[in-house]
Amino acid sequence: MLFEGELGKSITARYSEIKQNCFLIKECINLLTVDSKKNNISISLLSPLYQALLDHHELLSEKFMENSMNNWYRIRSSPEKRITKRSDIFHIPFHILNKTDNKNLFSNRFSDGTRPMLYLANSMYLAWKECKSPDIKNVYAARFELDEQLNILFIPANSNAYYSPFNFINHMNRSLPNLNIKLNKVQNSPYKTETGIEELTNFMAIWPVLFALSIPNNGKNENQEYLFSQYFMKWLLSTSFDGIAFATSQRSKEMSTQDWEINLVIPAVKESTNEYCEKLSKTIKLTSPIRIEDKMNYIPMNIELTHKRMQIPNEANYSSTIYCKAEYFLDEDKNIKSLD
């Protein structure tokens, strides 16, 4: 037996599946390395992974997605021009992408540059980090809300999310051994059961996929680390899903938090007359953009908003940062509507 105890039995029972998933991803990456344009790779290559991803999606979306639907953020750095229109902070217009010969300019983790994609983050600080930390005085931001009809594959899991509840319980047991805290009672725990066996087994089954989707970029222009993610998005669009919620690769020890750092990417699927995706223009609402620096002294009126717990480098409390002040302002902004 490869593992011990009940968890060992559960994982061993799915060992052949885990091994097959590793083989599929390795095979896919090998093919992508040879054929980076993905012209000769079957779109169904990853289909055997679908059920494991769906199981994980159902577990995590039930616990987290309901609370995340109304609080997604996007930023744009604009040193030259003041950003005032909603459309200026939406996805790249089709006409700009279509007239660009070098698609690598728009290549990103899930984007191969052939279609616009809308990237969002569940905190202002994460959105800023994902954009390579631009000068804050040039940063504009908006809050986004998703319509329930958008079907998002919710797999923002990483090893820390699964380890941290155990670490927390071990720490508490040393201090207060009679508390008997259960895994499923820890704040933001991914566990529904007290033992965590089912959840950990599901995580192990798709861990190879999550690892391949979250390889950090090496800072060069080739974006080889993104080949699998871009193919994964192409495959996902052949299913019933409209986008992916995934764990950031920007995570660091200094960015420790009780809140999960989650990114969301939704591809544009159909061009409309206004140069933006017809579906996303109707199913996503957003506030008017604000300049973040203008809100550095903002104090929220709604005390319920002041629960944000993220910790970031050199800051004792996220709630006191300029990123969180901008979040507070946008969270209280009720003037939110779709582009159409």
QUIGITA-V301815 format. One line per field, one symbol per residue. ss: DSSP state (H for helix, E for strand, - for the rest). phi: phi as a letter, one per 40 degrees, with the letter a starting at -180 (. if undefined). A space follows every 50 residues. Layout:
ss->???
phi->???
This chain:
ss->----HHHHHHHHH-HHHHHHHHHHHHHHHHHHHH------------HHHH HHHHHHHHHHHHHHHHHH---EEEEEE--------HHHH----HHHHH-- --HHHH----------EEEEE--HHHHHHH-----HHHEEEEEEEE---- -EEEE---HHHHHHHHHHHHHHHHH-------HHH-----------HHHH HHHHHHHHHHHHH----------HHHHHHHHHHHHH------EEEEE--- --HHH------EEEEEE---E-----EHHHHHHEEEE--EEHHHH----- --HHH------------HHH-HHHHHHHHHHH---EE---
phi->.cbbgccccccccbccccccccccccccccccccbccgcbbcccdcdccd ccccdcdccccccbcdcbcbbbbabacaccbccbcdccbccdcdcccccc cccccbcadbbcgcacbbbbbcacccdccccgfcdccbcbaabbbbcccc bbcbbccacccccdcccccccccccbcccfccdcbcdgccccbccgcccc cccccbddcccccbccccgcccfcccdccccdccccccbccbabbbcccc caccccaccccbbbbbccbacbccgbcccccbbbbacccbcdccbcbcbc ccccccbcbdbbdgbcadcccccccccdcccccccbaccc
